[in-house]
Amino acid sequence: MQGSLSDIMASQEMQGHQTETILGSILRMASAEEANKCLEIGEWLSKVNFWTMQNEHFSKHVPGTGVWLLESEDYNAWSGKSTQDSQMPNPSTGVGKTVLSSTIVNNLLESYKLSESKIAVLCVYCSYKRQKEQTVQELLSSILKQLVQHRMQPSEYIKMLHKRYQTKISKPSLSEIIAAIEEETKGYAIVFLVLDALDELAELGGTRVKLLDILSKLPSQFRLLVTSRDVGGIGDIFAWDKKLVIKAAVDDLKAYVRTRITSETRLMRLLKGNEKLSEEIVDKVSGNAQGMFLLACLHMDALMGKNNRKALMDALSTLPKEIHSTYDEALDRIDKQGDDDRELAHEIFMWLTHTVQPLSVKQLQHALACTEDTDEMDEDALTDPDILTSVCAGLVVIDNESQVIRLVHYTTQEYFEKIRENLFPDAQMRITRTALKYISICGPEVGYFADSEELRACHDSYPFFEYAAQNWGIHAKGLSSDSGDTNMVIDFLSNSGKMLCAMQSLL
């Protein structure tokens, strides 16, 4: 949908220069052989690429916003001449902290050109959608990966670890990862680490506490900046030197609203020649947003669909001031769409609130296209990505870099988790049925894959196959034992060929 959170906040130029700068630094400082070795070690340590996420988040930055933080005394003390000084921005819900974190990372990259090998800039983006993968060990491994790949001069210790473990299924222990970080840090004068959304890590199992404890004991070269809501006692766990409560500045919100007004074709037509109404929208939306970019975005999504000035002014006068009321209004707009759009939106919400792993756009397209009557997958049955987002009233976005389709914010996830049982009482049955159907029609005719190449080819041609094969059993657990829905599971289990091809995706 034109004007969604993922693209309206994007600046007009591609914001990939961080990665380009890093690669340029690599080429200057390391031989091709050394570079290849470091890239190999990095990928062995972690498959996660936080720089892809950095580019994605910074692409949403509106020029001129965030200046108040970058020019603040506390930020300049942390990023400038002072010694180690941990700072914890403590944002309210929906204030755009992730975009702000990416702005900080970009500012550090510009301030300390990466041709200076003694200074490193690292970033970590936590996400409620990746809690299972974002363990303490995985996050620290990704930090180590960035250190190794920054200078392309790995320590003897990390080379020893790589040699020891590269032929084994196991990975280095947590203590070995920490020791390797300490060794790699010896080559740096300063290591900036920006960790965003600590509160979105799993609370169960002590992930937050363990990570904070380890971060607090990193070598003195580290300068940490962590953003988090103060939930679960996070603010009391770490003896932060400085805390900064963040709300989106009014000027930033106004800049965002003006950007939306000048980029929405329908709004531009309605407001043509009416500067007074344009400014009223700027003032009302930024005021009602109460320091939250998310609310401002959803309000603009609501206004952009109006067909005349009267409808626009009526909507402007009744904008909700509370996030859940805004979600209620968005659902109401969705339900007033045509039947096809309304049903599609509800299907999308059902999938995004019940899947156990994030789905790519292609995976969701295929899942939606697989119905009871489907005998084979048809490209013509796939719904265009723009339509997938446009029917959801701004509540669903697609990450440009990863192509993951998701709810716009963790508060959106929380909102749907409270109402999903009423909205989608048969969700597990529908997902299980779709998964088993997809496996049946997309798997090999002989009932099993001849080799790993054939399996990979299947995953490439049928994007939803891997998710379906790996997770159908999890969804089937939610079926009622006294319902007829269990028959389809029994039939599937009785078919050794289908079971075998599904099991091969687990290996």
Secondary structure, 3 states (H helix, E strand, C coil): CCCCHHHHCCCCCCCCHHHHHHHHHHHHHCCHHHHHHHHHHHHHHCCCCHHHHHHHHHCCCCCCCCHHHHCCHHHHHHHCCCCCCCEEEEECCCCCHHHHHHHHHHHHHHHCCCCCCCEEEEEEECCHHHCCCCCHHHHHHHHHHHHHHHHCCCCHHHHHHHHHHCCCCCCCCHHHHHHHHHHHHCCCCEEEEEEECHHHCCCCCCHHHHHHHHHCCCCCCEEEEECCCCCCCHHHHCCCCEEEEECCCHHHHHHHHHHHHHHCHHHHHHHCCCHHHHHHHHHHHHHHCCCCHHHHHHHHHHHHCCCCHHHHHHHHHCCCCCHHHHHHHHHHHHHCCCHHHHHHHHHHHHHHHHCCCCEEHHHHHHHHHCCCCCCCCCHHHCCCHHHHHHCCCCCEEECCCCCEEEECCHHHHHHHHHHHHHHCCCHHHHHHHHHHHHHHHHCCCCCCCCCHHHHHHHHHHCCCHHHHHHHHHHHHCCCCCCCCCHHHHHHHHHCHHHHHHHHHCCC
